[in-house]
Amino acid sequence: MTPIADLTLDVGHEGCGTLLVVLRQHMQELASGAVLEVVAYDPGVREDVPSWCRMMRNDLITTSGDLGRCEPIHNCIRKG
């Protein structure tokens, strides 16, 4: 079950560089414990977002979606 997000960020096809900058900007706006849902079509997001979460001490709650089926990747992150 996907948690209810406090904010949804759709980054489309943006790659790692832009994605992580935008992700950080939006996470700074949220209170501790808030959930941000990141929606992306870039295949690198499956590795980039979990790594970023570990480095920034945020919790990756869920990852879903299948780019092979033209479904975007959804990552729900709880701010640490």
PyMOL Python script that loads the backbone (N, CA, C, O; Angstrom):
from pymol import cmd

cmd.read_pdbstr("""\
ATOM      1  N   MET A   1       0.836  -1.182   0.000  1.00  0.00           N
ATOM      2  CA  MET A   1       0.000   0.000   0.000  1.00  0.00           C
ATOM      3  C   MET A   1       0.883   1.248   0.000  1.00  0.00           C
ATOM      4  O   MET A   1       1.791   1.370   0.822  1.00  0.00           O
ATOM      5  N   THR A   2       0.621   2.150  -0.900  1.00  0.00           N
ATOM      6  CA  THR A   2       1.383   3.386  -1.013  1.00  0.00           C
ATOM      7  C   THR A   2       0.890   4.396   0.018  1.00  0.00           C
ATOM      8  O   THR A   2      -0.310   4.656   0.110  1.00  0.00           O
ATOM      9  N   PRO A   3       1.815   4.969   0.796  1.00  0.00           N
ATOM     10  CA  PRO A   3       1.398   5.976   1.768  1.00  0.00           C
ATOM     11  C   PRO A   3       0.890   7.231   1.066  1.00  0.00           C
ATOM     12  O   PRO A   3       1.234   7.495  -0.087  1.00  0.00           O
ATOM     13  N   ILE A   4       0.085   7.985   1.761  1.00  0.00           N
ATOM     14  CA  ILE A   4      -0.420   9.237   1.201  1.00  0.00           C
ATOM     15  C   ILE A   4       0.695  10.279   1.275  1.00  0.00           C
ATOM     16  O   ILE A   4       1.262  10.534   2.337  1.00  0.00           O
ATOM     17  N   ALA A   5       0.990  10.868   0.128  1.00  0.00           N
ATOM     18  CA  ALA A   5       2.076  11.844   0.047  1.00  0.00           C
ATOM     19  C   ALA A   5       1.594  13.231   0.460  1.00  0.00           C
ATOM     20  O   ALA A   5       0.466  13.630   0.170  1.00  0.00           O
ATOM     21  N   ASP A   6       2.469  13.947   1.138  1.00  0.00           N
ATOM     22  CA  ASP A   6       2.199  15.347   1.462  1.00  0.00           C
ATOM     23  C   ASP A   6       2.439  16.221   0.236  1.00  0.00           C
ATOM     24  O   ASP A   6       1.854  17.297   0.104  1.00  0.00           O
ATOM     25  N   LEU A   7       3.303  15.750  -0.659  1.00  0.00           N
ATOM     26  CA  LEU A   7       3.639  16.484  -1.874  1.00  0.00           C
ATOM     27  C   LEU A   7       4.036  15.480  -2.947  1.00  0.00           C
ATOM     28  O   LEU A   7       4.745  14.516  -2.657  1.00  0.00           O
ATOM     29  N   THR A   8       3.585  15.693  -4.191  1.00  0.00           N
ATOM     30  CA  THR A   8       3.976  14.847  -5.320  1.00  0.00           C
ATOM     31  C   THR A   8       4.804  15.679  -6.279  1.00  0.00           C
ATOM     32  O   THR A   8       4.430  16.791  -6.651  1.00  0.00           O
ATOM     33  N   LEU A   9       5.941  15.115  -6.671  1.00  0.00           N
ATOM     34  CA  LEU A   9       6.868  15.773  -7.578  1.00  0.00           C
ATOM     35  C   LEU A   9       7.002  14.917  -8.829  1.00  0.00           C
ATOM     36  O   LEU A   9       7.523  13.803  -8.760  1.00  0.00           O
ATOM     37  N   ASP A  10       6.541  15.419  -9.973  1.00  0.00           N
ATOM     38  CA  ASP A  10       6.651  14.702 -11.247  1.00  0.00           C
ATOM     39  C   ASP A  10       7.827  15.297 -12.008  1.00  0.00           C
ATOM     40  O   ASP A  10       7.758  16.430 -12.485  1.00  0.00           O
ATOM     41  N   VAL A  11       8.919  14.520 -12.121  1.00  0.00           N
ATOM     42  CA  VAL A  11      10.122  15.014 -12.786  1.00  0.00           C
ATOM     43  C   VAL A  11      10.232  14.535 -14.227  1.00  0.00           C
ATOM     44  O   VAL A  11      11.222  14.824 -14.901  1.00  0.00           O
ATOM     45  N   GLY A  12       9.236  13.811 -14.704  1.00  0.00           N
ATOM     46  CA  GLY A  12       9.224  13.369 -16.095  1.00  0.00           C
ATOM     47  C   GLY A  12      10.443  12.541 -16.448  1.00  0.00           C
ATOM     48  O   GLY A  12      10.739  11.553 -15.776  1.00  0.00           O
ATOM     49  N   HIS A  13      11.156  12.935 -17.502  1.00  0.00           N
ATOM     50  CA  HIS A  13      12.315  12.190 -18.001  1.00  0.00           C
ATOM     51  C   HIS A  13      13.643  12.780 -17.537  1.00  0.00           C
ATOM     52  O   HIS A  13      14.689  12.446 -18.092  1.00  0.00           O
ATOM     53  N   GLU A  14      13.619  13.645 -16.539  1.00  0.00           N
ATOM     54  CA  GLU A  14      14.862  14.266 -16.064  1.00  0.00           C
ATOM     55  C   GLU A  14      15.829  13.201 -15.561  1.00  0.00           C
ATOM     56  O   GLU A  14      15.421  12.235 -14.916  1.00  0.00           O
ATOM     57  N   GLY A  15      17.106  13.384 -15.857  1.00  0.00           N
ATOM     58  CA  GLY A  15      18.143  12.461 -15.411  1.00  0.00           C
ATOM     59  C   GLY A  15      18.616  12.792 -14.011  1.00  0.00           C
ATOM     60  O   GLY A  15      18.107  13.706 -13.364  1.00  0.00           O
ATOM     61  N   CYS A  16      19.587  12.040 -13.562  1.00  0.00           N
ATOM     62  CA  CYS A  16      20.085  12.101 -12.192  1.00  0.00           C
ATOM     63  C   CYS A  16      20.446  13.515 -11.739  1.00  0.00           C
ATOM     64  O   CYS A  16      20.012  13.945 -10.671  1.00  0.00           O
ATOM     65  N   GLY A  17      21.226  14.239 -12.527  1.00  0.00           N
ATOM     66  CA  GLY A  17      21.684  15.565 -12.101  1.00  0.00           C
ATOM     67  C   GLY A  17      20.551  16.503 -11.743  1.00  0.00           C
ATOM     68  O   GLY A  17      20.519  17.056 -10.644  1.00  0.00           O
ATOM     69  N   THR A  18      19.638  16.680 -12.651  1.00  0.00           N
ATOM     70  CA  THR A  18      18.501  17.575 -12.416  1.00  0.00           C
ATOM     71  C   THR A  18      17.554  16.997 -11.381  1.00  0.00           C
ATOM     72  O   THR A  18      17.068  17.715 -10.507  1.00  0.00           O
ATOM     73  N   LEU A  19      17.292  15.711 -11.478  1.00  0.00           N
ATOM     74  CA  LEU A  19      16.372  15.044 -10.554  1.00  0.00           C
ATOM     75  C   LEU A  19      16.789  15.263  -9.109  1.00  0.00           C
ATOM     76  O   LEU A  19      15.962  15.649  -8.282  1.00  0.00           O
ATOM     77  N   LEU A  20      18.048  15.026  -8.792  1.00  0.00           N
ATOM     78  CA  LEU A  20      18.487  15.108  -7.406  1.00  0.00           C
ATOM     79  C   LEU A  20      18.503  16.541  -6.884  1.00  0.00           C
ATOM     80  O   LEU A  20      18.250  16.768  -5.701  1.00  0.00           O
ATOM     81  N   VAL A  21      18.793  17.502  -7.743  1.00  0.00           N
ATOM     82  CA  VAL A  21      18.747  18.910  -7.326  1.00  0.00           C
ATOM     83  C   VAL A  21      17.310  19.310  -7.002  1.00  0.00           C
ATOM     84  O   VAL A  21      17.051  19.919  -5.964  1.00  0.00           O
ATOM     85  N   VAL A  22      16.388  18.972  -7.882  1.00  0.00           N
ATOM     86  CA  VAL A  22      14.970  19.309  -7.676  1.00  0.00           C
ATOM     87  C   VAL A  22      14.421  18.567  -6.456  1.00  0.00           C
ATOM     88  O   VAL A  22      13.665  19.132  -5.666  1.00  0.00           O
ATOM     89  N   LEU A  23      14.803  17.310  -6.312  1.00  0.00           N
ATOM     90  CA  LEU A  23      14.367  16.506  -5.166  1.00  0.00           C
ATOM     91  C   LEU A  23      14.815  17.153  -3.859  1.00  0.00           C
ATOM     92  O   LEU A  23      14.027  17.271  -2.920  1.00  0.00           O
ATOM     93  N   ARG A  24      16.063  17.566  -3.798  1.00  0.00           N
ATOM     94  CA  ARG A  24      16.573  18.192  -2.576  1.00  0.00           C
ATOM     95  C   ARG A  24      15.823  19.490  -2.264  1.00  0.00           C
ATOM     96  O   ARG A  24      15.474  19.743  -1.111  1.00  0.00           O
ATOM     97  N   GLN A  25      15.577  20.306  -3.283  1.00  0.00           N
ATOM     98  CA  GLN A  25      14.859  21.567  -3.073  1.00  0.00           C
ATOM     99  C   GLN A  25      13.477  21.324  -2.480  1.00  0.00           C
ATOM    100  O   GLN A  25      13.063  22.026  -1.557  1.00  0.00           O
ATOM    101  N   HIS A  26      12.768  20.339  -3.003  1.00  0.00           N
ATOM    102  CA  HIS A  26      11.416  20.065  -2.508  1.00  0.00           C
ATOM    103  C   HIS A  26      11.437  19.427  -1.114  1.00  0.00           C
ATOM    104  O   HIS A  26      10.556  19.702  -0.299  1.00  0.00           O
ATOM    105  N   MET A  27      12.422  18.589  -0.836  1.00  0.00           N
ATOM    106  CA  MET A  27      12.505  17.977   0.493  1.00  0.00           C
ATOM    107  C   MET A  27      12.780  19.031   1.560  1.00  0.00           C
ATOM    108  O   MET A  27      12.296  18.905   2.685  1.00  0.00           O
ATOM    109  N   GLN A  28      13.544  20.061   1.230  1.00  0.00           N
ATOM    110  CA  GLN A  28      13.851  21.114   2.200  1.00  0.00           C
ATOM    111  C   GLN A  28      12.595  21.860   2.630  1.00  0.00           C
ATOM    112  O   GLN A  28      12.549  22.409   3.731  1.00  0.00           O
ATOM    113  N   GLU A  29      11.585  21.885   1.782  1.00  0.00           N
ATOM    114  CA  GLU A  29      10.335  22.585   2.093  1.00  0.00           C
ATOM    115  C   GLU A  29       9.443  21.800   3.054  1.00  0.00           C
ATOM    116  O   GLU A  29       8.537  22.365   3.667  1.00  0.00           O
ATOM    117  N   LEU A  30       9.701  20.498   3.185  1.00  0.00           N
ATOM    118  CA  LEU A  30       8.828  19.638   3.985  1.00  0.00           C
ATOM    119  C   LEU A  30       9.298  19.531   5.428  1.00  0.00           C
ATOM    120  O   LEU A  30      10.488  19.657   5.718  1.00  0.00           O
ATOM    121  N   ALA A  31       8.358  19.298   6.319  1.00  0.00           N
ATOM    122  CA  ALA A  31       8.673  19.062   7.724  1.00  0.00           C
ATOM    123  C   ALA A  31       9.184  17.632   7.901  1.00  0.00           C
ATOM    124  O   ALA A  31       8.901  16.760   7.079  1.00  0.00           O
ATOM    125  N   SER A  32       9.922  17.403   8.956  1.00  0.00           N
ATOM    126  CA  SER A  32      10.399  16.061   9.270  1.00  0.00           C
ATOM    127  C   SER A  32       9.208  15.114   9.405  1.00  0.00           C
ATOM    128  O   SER A  32       8.220  15.443  10.062  1.00  0.00           O
ATOM    129  N   GLY A  33       9.303  13.944   8.784  1.00  0.00           N
ATOM    130  CA  GLY A  33       8.222  12.964   8.827  1.00  0.00           C
ATOM    131  C   GLY A  33       7.255  13.066   7.665  1.00  0.00           C
ATOM    132  O   GLY A  33       6.441  12.167   7.460  1.00  0.00           O
ATOM    133  N   ALA A  34       7.329  14.150   6.896  1.00  0.00           N
ATOM    134  CA  ALA A  34       6.448  14.316   5.731  1.00  0.00           C
ATOM    135  C   ALA A  34       6.871  13.352   4.622  1.00  0.00           C
ATOM    136  O   ALA A  34       8.019  12.912   4.572  1.00  0.00           O
ATOM    137  N   VAL A  35       5.930  13.033   3.738  1.00  0.00           N
ATOM    138  CA  VAL A  35       6.180  12.084   2.650  1.00  0.00           C
ATOM    139  C   VAL A  35       6.127  12.811   1.310  1.00  0.00           C
ATOM    140  O   VAL A  35       5.177  13.533   1.008  1.00  0.00           O
ATOM    141  N   LEU A  36       7.177  12.598   0.516  1.00  0.00           N
ATOM    142  CA  LEU A  36       7.256  13.139  -0.838  1.00  0.00           C
ATOM    143  C   LEU A  36       7.183  11.979  -1.821  1.00  0.00           C
ATOM    144  O   LEU A  36       7.942  11.017  -1.711  1.00  0.00           O
ATOM    145  N   GLU A  37       6.270  12.070  -2.778  1.00  0.00           N
ATOM    146  CA  GLU A  37       6.190  11.075  -3.845  1.00  0.00           C
ATOM    147  C   GLU A  37       6.898  11.649  -5.067  1.00  0.00           C
ATOM    148  O   GLU A  37       6.579  12.750  -5.516  1.00  0.00           O
ATOM    149  N   VAL A  38       7.862  10.897  -5.603  1.00  0.00           N
ATOM    150  CA  VAL A  38       8.599  11.305  -6.795  1.00  0.00           C
ATOM    151  C   VAL A  38       8.178  10.391  -7.936  1.00  0.00           C
ATOM    152  O   VAL A  38       8.281   9.169  -7.834  1.00  0.00           O
ATOM    153  N   VAL A  39       7.701  10.993  -9.029  1.00  0.00           N
ATOM    154  CA  VAL A  39       7.266  10.252 -10.210  1.00  0.00           C
ATOM    155  C   VAL A  39       8.264  10.551 -11.322  1.00  0.00           C
ATOM    156  O   VAL A  39       8.517  11.714 -11.634  1.00  0.00           O
ATOM    157  N   ALA A  40       8.839   9.489 -11.929  1.00  0.00           N
ATOM    158  CA  ALA A  40       9.868   9.693 -12.950  1.00  0.00           C
ATOM    159  C   ALA A  40       9.814   8.598 -14.006  1.00  0.00           C
ATOM    160  O   ALA A  40       9.358   7.484 -13.750  1.00  0.00           O
ATOM    161  N   TYR A  41      10.294   8.943 -15.207  1.00  0.00           N
ATOM    162  CA  TYR A  41      10.389   7.986 -16.310  1.00  0.00           C
ATOM    163  C   TYR A  41      11.830   7.616 -16.637  1.00  0.00           C
ATOM    164  O   TYR A  41      12.062   6.811 -17.539  1.00  0.00           O
ATOM    165  N   ASP A  42      12.790   8.176 -15.937  1.00  0.00           N
ATOM    166  CA  ASP A  42      14.192   7.861 -16.197  1.00  0.00           C
ATOM    167  C   ASP A  42      14.552   6.548 -15.507  1.00  0.00           C
ATOM    168  O   ASP A  42      14.308   6.408 -14.309  1.00  0.00           O
ATOM    169  N   PRO A  43      15.129   5.574 -16.234  1.00  0.00           N
ATOM    170  CA  PRO A  43      15.437   4.279 -15.616  1.00  0.00           C
ATOM    171  C   PRO A  43      16.449   4.372 -14.475  1.00  0.00           C
ATOM    172  O   PRO A  43      16.459   3.510 -13.596  1.00  0.00           O
ATOM    173  N   GLY A  44      17.291   5.390 -14.472  1.00  0.00           N
ATOM    174  CA  GLY A  44      18.282   5.542 -13.419  1.00  0.00           C
ATOM    175  C   GLY A  44      17.699   5.850 -12.058  1.00  0.00           C
ATOM    176  O   GLY A  44      18.384   5.728 -11.042  1.00  0.00           O
ATOM    177  N   VAL A  45      16.443   6.249 -12.030  1.00  0.00           N
ATOM    178  CA  VAL A  45      15.802   6.617 -10.770  1.00  0.00           C
ATOM    179  C   VAL A  45      15.749   5.432  -9.800  1.00  0.00           C
ATOM    180  O   VAL A  45      15.737   5.628  -8.585  1.00  0.00           O
ATOM    181  N   ARG A  46      15.719   4.224 -10.322  1.00  0.00           N
ATOM    182  CA  ARG A  46      15.675   3.026  -9.453  1.00  0.00           C
ATOM    183  C   ARG A  46      16.923   2.911  -8.589  1.00  0.00           C
ATOM    184  O   ARG A  46      16.857   2.361  -7.489  1.00  0.00           O
ATOM    185  N   GLU A  47      18.051   3.415  -9.059  1.00  0.00           N
ATOM    186  CA  GLU A  47      19.287   3.381  -8.273  1.00  0.00           C
ATOM    187  C   GLU A  47      19.586   4.729  -7.621  1.00  0.00           C
ATOM    188  O   GLU A  47      20.076   4.788  -6.493  1.00  0.00           O
ATOM    189  N   ASP A  48      19.286   5.810  -8.342  1.00  0.00           N
ATOM    190  CA  ASP A  48      19.647   7.144  -7.857  1.00  0.00           C
ATOM    191  C   ASP A  48      18.882   7.555  -6.606  1.00  0.00           C
ATOM    192  O   ASP A  48      19.479   8.069  -5.660  1.00  0.00           O
ATOM    193  N   VAL A  49      17.583   7.339  -6.588  1.00  0.00           N
ATOM    194  CA  VAL A  49      16.771   7.786  -5.451  1.00  0.00           C
ATOM    195  C   VAL A  49      17.106   7.009  -4.172  1.00  0.00           C
ATOM    196  O   VAL A  49      17.273   7.637  -3.126  1.00  0.00           O
ATOM    197  N   PRO A  50      17.212   5.667  -4.203  1.00  0.00           N
ATOM    198  CA  PRO A  50      17.599   4.973  -2.968  1.00  0.00           C
ATOM    199  C   PRO A  50      18.966   5.419  -2.435  1.00  0.00           C
ATOM    200  O   PRO A  50      19.138   5.575  -1.226  1.00  0.00           O
ATOM    201  N   SER A  51      19.932   5.624  -3.328  1.00  0.00           N
ATOM    202  CA  SER A  51      21.259   6.084  -2.899  1.00  0.00           C
ATOM    203  C   SER A  51      21.177   7.469  -2.272  1.00  0.00           C
ATOM    204  O   SER A  51      21.789   7.726  -1.235  1.00  0.00           O
ATOM    205  N   TRP A  52      20.417   8.360  -2.908  1.00  0.00           N
ATOM    206  CA  TRP A  52      20.252   9.712  -2.384  1.00  0.00           C
ATOM    207  C   TRP A  52      19.596   9.671  -1.004  1.00  0.00           C
ATOM    208  O   TRP A  52      20.003  10.398  -0.098  1.00  0.00           O
ATOM    209  N   CYS A  53      18.592   8.827  -0.849  1.00  0.00           N
ATOM    210  CA  CYS A  53      17.903   8.712   0.448  1.00  0.00           C
ATOM    211  C   CYS A  53      18.866   8.285   1.545  1.00  0.00           C
ATOM    212  O   CYS A  53      18.841   8.839   2.644  1.00  0.00           O
ATOM    213  N   ARG A  54      19.716   7.305   1.255  1.00  0.00           N
ATOM    214  CA  ARG A  54      20.694   6.859   2.260  1.00  0.00           C
ATOM    215  C   ARG A  54      21.655   7.992   2.623  1.00  0.00           C
ATOM    216  O   ARG A  54      21.935   8.217   3.800  1.00  0.00           O
ATOM    217  N   MET A  55      22.156   8.704   1.614  1.00  0.00           N
ATOM    218  CA  MET A  55      23.112   9.789   1.866  1.00  0.00           C
ATOM    219  C   MET A  55      22.493  10.932   2.657  1.00  0.00           C
ATOM    220  O   MET A  55      23.158  11.540   3.497  1.00  0.00           O
ATOM    221  N   MET A  56      21.232  11.224   2.395  1.00  0.00           N
ATOM    222  CA  MET A  56      20.561  12.356   3.034  1.00  0.00           C
ATOM    223  C   MET A  56      19.794  11.954   4.295  1.00  0.00           C
ATOM    224  O   MET A  56      19.156  12.791   4.934  1.00  0.00           O
ATOM    225  N   ARG A  57      19.859  10.678   4.645  1.00  0.00           N
ATOM    226  CA  ARG A  57      19.195  10.136   5.839  1.00  0.00           C
ATOM    227  C   ARG A  57      17.679  10.306   5.805  1.00  0.00           C
ATOM    228  O   ARG A  57      17.047  10.665   6.798  1.00  0.00           O
ATOM    229  N   ASN A  58      17.120  10.035   4.625  1.00  0.00           N
ATOM    230  CA  ASN A  58      15.670   9.982   4.464  1.00  0.00           C
ATOM    231  C   ASN A  58      15.291   8.527   4.231  1.00  0.00           C
ATOM    232  O   ASN A  58      16.139   7.725   3.838  1.00  0.00           O
ATOM    233  N   ASP A  59      14.037   8.174   4.465  1.00  0.00           N
ATOM    234  CA  ASP A  59      13.587   6.789   4.321  1.00  0.00           C
ATOM    235  C   ASP A  59      12.844   6.597   3.010  1.00  0.00           C
ATOM    236  O   ASP A  59      11.860   7.285   2.741  1.00  0.00           O
ATOM    237  N   LEU A  60      13.317   5.659   2.194  1.00  0.00           N
ATOM    238  CA  LEU A  60      12.592   5.273   0.988  1.00  0.00           C
ATOM    239  C   LEU A  60      11.535   4.276   1.432  1.00  0.00           C
ATOM    240  O   LEU A  60      11.862   3.162   1.841  1.00  0.00           O
ATOM    241  N   ILE A  61      10.277   4.667   1.354  1.00  0.00           N
ATOM    242  CA  ILE A  61       9.182   3.834   1.858  1.00  0.00           C
ATOM    243  C   ILE A  61       8.754   2.811   0.823  1.00  0.00           C
ATOM    244  O   ILE A  61       8.660   1.622   1.127  1.00  0.00           O
ATOM    245  N   THR A  62       8.492   3.261  -0.402  1.00  0.00           N
ATOM    246  CA  THR A  62       8.053   2.350  -1.465  1.00  0.00           C
ATOM    247  C   THR A  62       8.631   2.783  -2.805  1.00  0.00           C
ATOM    248  O   THR A  62       8.926   3.957  -3.031  1.00  0.00           O
ATOM    249  N   THR A  63       8.782   1.805  -3.679  1.00  0.00           N
ATOM    250  CA  THR A  63       9.128   2.035  -5.079  1.00  0.00           C
ATOM    251  C   THR A  63       8.224   1.135  -5.895  1.00  0.00           C
ATOM    252  O   THR A  63       8.107  -0.057  -5.609  1.00  0.00           O
ATOM    253  N   SER A  64       7.581   1.699  -6.913  1.00  0.00           N
ATOM    254  CA  SER A  64       6.713   0.892  -7.772  1.00  0.00           C
ATOM    255  C   SER A  64       6.755   1.446  -9.183  1.00  0.00           C
ATOM    256  O   SER A  64       7.257   2.545  -9.421  1.00  0.00           O
ATOM    257  N   GLY A  65       6.221   0.673 -10.113  1.00  0.00           N
ATOM    258  CA  GLY A  65       6.170   1.082 -11.513  1.00  0.00           C
ATOM    259  C   GLY A  65       7.079   0.221 -12.367  1.00  0.00           C
ATOM    260  O   GLY A  65       8.014  -0.402 -11.862  1.00  0.00           O
ATOM    261  N   ASP A  66       6.805   0.187 -13.651  1.00  0.00           N
ATOM    262  CA  ASP A  66       7.549  -0.649 -14.589  1.00  0.00           C
ATOM    263  C   ASP A  66       7.696   0.109 -15.901  1.00  0.00           C
ATOM    264  O   ASP A  66       6.740   0.233 -16.667  1.00  0.00           O
ATOM    265  N   LEU A  67       8.899   0.616 -16.156  1.00  0.00           N
ATOM    266  CA  LEU A  67       9.127   1.375 -17.383  1.00  0.00           C
ATOM    267  C   LEU A  67       8.925   0.510 -18.623  1.00  0.00           C
ATOM    268  O   LEU A  67       8.574   1.024 -19.685  1.00  0.00           O
ATOM    269  N   GLY A  68       9.146  -0.802 -18.497  1.00  0.00           N
ATOM    270  CA  GLY A  68       8.921  -1.715 -19.615  1.00  0.00           C
ATOM    271  C   GLY A  68       7.464  -1.757 -20.044  1.00  0.00           C
ATOM    272  O   GLY A  68       7.155  -2.086 -21.189  1.00  0.00           O
ATOM    273  N   ARG A  69       6.586  -1.428 -19.135  1.00  0.00           N
ATOM    274  CA  ARG A  69       5.146  -1.374 -19.427  1.00  0.00           C
ATOM    275  C   ARG A  69       4.674   0.068 -19.584  1.00  0.00           C
ATOM    276  O   ARG A  69       3.477   0.353 -19.538  1.00  0.00           O
ATOM    277  N   CYS A  70       5.625   0.963 -19.769  1.00  0.00           N
ATOM    278  CA  CYS A  70       5.339   2.407 -19.912  1.00  0.00           C
ATOM    279  C   CYS A  70       4.681   2.995 -18.667  1.00  0.00           C
ATOM    280  O   CYS A  70       3.911   3.951 -18.757  1.00  0.00           O
ATOM    281  N   GLU A  71       4.987   2.421 -17.512  1.00  0.00           N
ATOM    282  CA  GLU A  71       4.494   2.956 -16.243  1.00  0.00           C
ATOM    283  C   GLU A  71       5.619   3.767 -15.598  1.00  0.00           C
ATOM    284  O   GLU A  71       6.761   3.307 -15.571  1.00  0.00           O
ATOM    285  N   PRO A  72       5.332   4.929 -15.093  1.00  0.00           N
ATOM    286  CA  PRO A  72       6.385   5.693 -14.418  1.00  0.00           C
ATOM    287  C   PRO A  72       6.795   5.007 -13.113  1.00  0.00           C
ATOM    288  O   PRO A  72       6.048   4.207 -12.549  1.00  0.00           O
ATOM    289  N   ILE A  73       7.984   5.339 -12.655  1.00  0.00           N
ATOM    290  CA  ILE A  73       8.474   4.859 -11.366  1.00  0.00           C
ATOM    291  C   ILE A  73       7.980   5.832 -10.293  1.00  0.00           C
ATOM    292  O   ILE A  73       8.160   7.044 -10.412  1.00  0.00           O
ATOM    293  N   HIS A  74       7.362   5.294  -9.257  1.00  0.00           N
ATOM    294  CA  HIS A  74       6.884   6.090  -8.121  1.00  0.00           C
ATOM    295  C   HIS A  74       7.745   5.736  -6.911  1.00  0.00           C
ATOM    296  O   HIS A  74       7.840   4.568  -6.533  1.00  0.00           O
ATOM    297  N   ASN A  75       8.362   6.728  -6.315  1.00  0.00           N
ATOM    298  CA  ASN A  75       9.134   6.554  -5.088  1.00  0.00           C
ATOM    299  C   ASN A  75       8.496   7.407  -4.005  1.00  0.00           C
ATOM    300  O   ASN A  75       8.271   8.600  -4.205  1.00  0.00           O
ATOM    301  N   CYS A  76       8.205   6.808  -2.871  1.00  0.00           N
ATOM    302  CA  CYS A  76       7.701   7.569  -1.726  1.00  0.00           C
ATOM    303  C   CYS A  76       8.813   7.649  -0.692  1.00  0.00           C
ATOM    304  O   CYS A  76       9.358   6.634  -0.258  1.00  0.00           O
ATOM    305  N   ILE A  77       9.135   8.871  -0.312  1.00  0.00           N
ATOM    306  CA  ILE A  77      10.255   9.141   0.583  1.00  0.00           C
ATOM    307  C   ILE A  77       9.744   9.877   1.813  1.00  0.00           C
ATOM    308  O   ILE A  77       9.035  10.877   1.701  1.00  0.00           O
ATOM    309  N   ARG A  78      10.115   9.369   2.997  1.00  0.00           N
ATOM    310  CA  ARG A  78       9.775  10.065   4.248  1.00  0.00           C
ATOM    311  C   ARG A  78      10.994  10.869   4.683  1.00  0.00           C
ATOM    312  O   ARG A  78      12.100  10.339   4.791  1.00  0.00           O
ATOM    313  N   LYS A  79      10.774  12.147   4.927  1.00  0.00           N
ATOM    314  CA  LYS A  79      11.873  13.012   5.339  1.00  0.00           C
ATOM    315  C   LYS A  79      12.334  12.642   6.737  1.00  0.00           C
ATOM    316  O   LYS A  79      11.530  12.530   7.662  1.00  0.00           O
ATOM    317  N   GLY A  80      13.646  12.453   6.877  1.00  0.00           N
ATOM    318  CA  GLY A  80      14.235  12.070   8.158  1.00  0.00           C
ATOM    319  C   GLY A  80      14.466  13.252   9.057  1.00  0.00           C
ATOM    320  O   GLY A  80      14.958  13.091  10.174  1.00  0.00           O
TER     321      GLY A  80
END
""", "prot")
cmd.dss("prot")
cmd.show_as("cartoon", "prot")
cmd.util.cbc("prot")
cmd.orient("prot")
